[in-house]
Amino acid sequence: MTTRGADSKSDLTSPTKQGGQLKARFSVRELGSATWPDFERMVEKHNGVWGGCWCTFFHLTYDGPDVVGWCQFGPPPELPGRMSGYGKMDVAPPDWRTTCFFVDRDHRRAGVAKAALEGALGFIAARGGGTVDGYPKALPRGKPYSSSFIWGGTESMYAELGFRPLGALGTSNRVKVMRKVVLS
Ligand SMILES: CC(C)(COP(=O)(O)OP(=O)(O)OC[C@H]1O[C@@H](n2cnc3c(N)ncnc32)[C@H](O)[C@@H]1OP(=O)(O)O)[C@@H](O)C(=O)NCCC(=O)NCCS
């Protein structure tokens, strides 16, 4: 269950660390007819994402009135890509997956992706909770890495929100599987 069609009545506010203090800055809303114009503005600004991708199964992160990012989440039947990797890990598949992030290029490195992930966990809790798996990329230490290739997020943001590593997904040692149990 993600964002198809209906707008969520609930908005979630995410506390983010700023100047050492927890501060509510970003809010999170599901994508639907009411939020579509805000989403459209952001995608048009970037001429589409990844050369024209308009993936729409996610919720949006707002900084005031502006959409500044999103996180895609849903159960495996809605997001079935690369589930075969679980066979090699010998663990039960998750109830939920967080699979893709995008942050406005003018708002990066300010905690938006992490706030979007926290927002997804809030929506998942509201839908009954369960196991949640994310697929961050293992970044080379001390070397710059292009943000364009970190659509799965980073290990640090998952670890900070309580996810623990399960292993590598498939043959790629770069894509990790990290899991958290979310209560309803
Ligand atoms: C990757 C991306 C989602 C990160 O968003 P962000 O809001 O800048 O991330 P945050 O500020 O929440 O940072 C989360 C962590 O990632 C780290 N990080 C973010 N960008 C990084 C980069 N390019 N290299 C290394 N670390 C990075 C931050 O330092 C932070 O780590 P910390 O918790 O240890 O301090 C963003 O750069 C992006 O949208 N890239 C494009 C991805 C894309 O094209 N997606 C669509 C595919 S269809």
The ligand as an SDF file (V2000), in Angstrom:
LIG
                    3D

 48 50  0  0  0  0  0  0  0  0999 V2000
   21.2300   10.2660   -2.3440 C   0  0  0  0  0  0  0  0  0  0  0  0
   20.2300   11.3060   -1.8870 C   0  0  0  0  0  0  0  0  0  0  0  0
   18.8410   10.6760   -1.8180 C   0  0  0  0  0  0  0  0  0  0  0  0
   20.6530   11.7790   -0.4720 C   0  0  0  0  0  0  0  0  0  0  0  0
   19.6990   12.7160   -0.0050 O   0  0  0  0  0  0  0  0  0  0  0  0
   20.0990   13.7970    1.1400 P   0  0  0  0  0  0  0  0  0  0  0  0
   18.8400   14.4430    1.5780 O   0  0  0  0  0  0  0  0  0  0  0  0
   21.1730   14.6670    0.6280 O   0  0  0  0  0  0  0  0  0  0  0  0
   20.6520   12.8500    2.2710 O   0  0  0  0  0  0  0  0  0  0  0  0
   20.7330   13.2340    3.8330 P   0  0  0  0  0  0  0  0  0  0  0  0
   21.0900   14.6660    3.9730 O   0  0  0  0  0  0  0  0  0  0  0  0
   19.4890   12.7660    4.5360 O   0  0  0  0  0  0  0  0  0  0  0  0
   21.9800   12.3850    4.2780 O   0  0  0  0  0  0  0  0  0  0  0  0
   21.9000   11.0310    4.6800 C   0  0  0  0  0  0  0  0  0  0  0  0
   23.3120   10.5120    4.8100 C   0  0  0  0  0  0  0  0  0  0  0  0
   23.8590   10.3010    3.5100 O   0  0  0  0  0  0  0  0  0  0  0  0
   25.1010   10.9620    3.3620 C   0  0  0  0  0  0  0  0  0  0  0  0
   25.2350   11.3800    1.9590 N   0  0  0  0  0  0  0  0  0  0  0  0
   24.3240   12.0620    1.2140 C   0  0  0  0  0  0  0  0  0  0  0  0
   24.8030   12.2490   -0.0270 N   0  0  0  0  0  0  0  0  0  0  0  0
   26.0460   11.6490   -0.0670 C   0  0  0  0  0  0  0  0  0  0  0  0
   27.0590   11.5080   -1.0720 C   0  0  0  0  0  0  0  0  0  0  0  0
   26.9060   11.9920   -2.3060 N   0  0  0  0  0  0  0  0  0  0  0  0
   28.2000   10.8430   -0.7490 N   0  0  0  0  0  0  0  0  0  0  0  0
   28.3710   10.3380    0.4960 C   0  0  0  0  0  0  0  0  0  0  0  0
   27.4570   10.4470    1.4980 N   0  0  0  0  0  0  0  0  0  0  0  0
   26.3130   11.0940    1.2060 C   0  0  0  0  0  0  0  0  0  0  0  0
   25.0170   12.1460    4.3380 C   0  0  0  0  0  0  0  0  0  0  0  0
   26.2840   12.6140    4.6910 O   0  0  0  0  0  0  0  0  0  0  0  0
   24.2850   11.4860    5.4980 C   0  0  0  0  0  0  0  0  0  0  0  0
   25.1890   10.7140    6.2490 O   0  0  0  0  0  0  0  0  0  0  0  0
   25.3140   10.8950    7.8510 P   0  0  0  0  0  0  0  0  0  0  0  0
   23.9590   10.4950    8.3860 O   0  0  0  0  0  0  0  0  0  0  0  0
   26.3840    9.9410    8.2240 O   0  0  0  0  0  0  0  0  0  0  0  0
   25.6260   12.3360    8.0750 O   0  0  0  0  0  0  0  0  0  0  0  0
   20.2290   12.5350   -2.8580 C   0  0  0  0  0  0  0  0  0  0  0  0
   21.5330   12.9550   -3.0970 O   0  0  0  0  0  0  0  0  0  0  0  0
   19.5690   12.2300   -4.2120 C   0  0  0  0  0  0  0  0  0  0  0  0
   18.3540   12.3990   -4.3800 O   0  0  0  0  0  0  0  0  0  0  0  0
   20.3420   11.7470   -5.2170 N   0  0  0  0  0  0  0  0  0  0  0  0
   19.7540   11.3970   -6.5090 C   0  0  0  0  0  0  0  0  0  0  0  0
   19.1770    9.9880   -6.4320 C   0  0  0  0  0  0  0  0  0  0  0  0
   18.2520    9.6740   -7.6080 C   0  0  0  0  0  0  0  0  0  0  0  0
   18.5420   10.0210   -8.7320 O   0  0  0  0  0  0  0  0  0  0  0  0
   17.0860    9.0180   -7.2760 N   0  0  0  0  0  0  0  0  0  0  0  0
   16.0770    8.6850   -8.2510 C   0  0  0  0  0  0  0  0  0  0  0  0
   16.4230    7.4320   -9.0100 C   0  0  0  0  0  0  0  0  0  0  0  0
   15.1280    7.0650  -10.1800 S   0  0  0  0  0  0  0  0  0  0  0  0
  1  2  1  0
  2  3  1  0
  2  4  1  0
  2 36  1  0
  4  5  1  0
  5  6  1  0
  6  7  2  0
  6  8  1  0
  6  9  1  0
  9 10  1  0
 10 11  2  0
 10 12  1  0
 10 13  1  0
 13 14  1  0
 14 15  1  0
 15 16  1  0
 15 30  1  0
 16 17  1  0
 17 18  1  0
 17 28  1  0
 18 19  1  0
 18 27  1  0
 19 20  2  0
 20 21  1  0
 21 22  1  0
 21 27  2  0
 22 23  1  0
 22 24  2  0
 24 25  1  0
 25 26  2  0
 26 27  1  0
 28 29  1  0
 28 30  1  0
 30 31  1  0
 31 32  1  0
 32 33  2  0
 32 34  1  0
 32 35  1  0
 36 37  1  0
 36 38  1  0
 38 39  2  0
 38 40  1  0
 40 41  1  0
 41 42  1  0
 42 43  1  0
 43 44  2  0
 43 45  1  0
 45 46  1  0
 46 47  1  0
 47 48  1  0
M  END
$$$$
